[in-house]
Amino acid sequence: MNRQRVRYPILLLDADDTLFDFQKAEKNALKQLLEEFGYPYTDDVLNLYRSINETLWRRYEAGEIGKNELQATRFSRLFTELSLIGDGQAANEQYLDHLSEQGCLMNHALEVCQKLASCCRLYIVTNGISRVQRKRLEKSPLCALVSNIFVSEDTGSQKPQTAFFDYVFERIPDFSREKALIVGDSLTSDMRGGMNAGIDTCWFHGTGQDIAEGIMPTYEITDLTQLPKLIVE
């Protein structure tokens, strides 16, 4: 690969549901938490939690609420729905402890990153809790391949806000927008964020998903193994 022309020597990679299997990590962490509260885990409870959490994360990405409100609210709302007595804020801390132990990866994430790291600089850009995202990276084999990780909690803003990308760009040596590509699963944070920041975008998604109005990714892939062909000519 090094003998070929590298179209994007700087790769900004989303973490959850792009490199890391967040669905599995979230499920495992919630199971552990519910066991500690003596409440039986079911997929219905998982779906309820995800609905609450995703709604709050969308509001966070839109700048409507802060990280502290998100974390203080999600388990309080879940416990109310389940008629479960417990401190939502304390439960959130327990959940984050469990989540930080989950370094499970998406299919082909390791092999693809190993291949790309031979010719590109890899950076993780993620909307998340710093101690959780950093520890999950440390527990995964990707740690040795990634040049740096940028977490919204540390930057003071989040994808898709341009302030997040400005922060990242300023801290990448020899950065050029023409040399960078963002890869992620979220249209609202990764693709819109990349568009707002003036860099090319690659949407990683499952089959049957529709593009949101006003968002036009530069590329689309349904399997991470398709990514190297876009990077190297």
Secondary structure, DSSP 8 states (H G I E B T S, - for coil): -TTS-BS-SEEEE--BTTTB-HHHHHHHHHHHHHHHTT----HHHHHHHHHHHHHHHHHHHTTSS-HHHHHHHHHHHHHHHHT--S-HHHHHHHHHHHHTT---B-TTHHHHHHHHTTTSEEEEEE-S-HHHHHHHHHTSGGGGTEEEEEEHHHHTS-TT-HHHHHHHHHTSTT--GGGEEEEES-IIIIIHHHHHHT-EEEEE--TT----TT---SEEESSGGGHHHHHB-
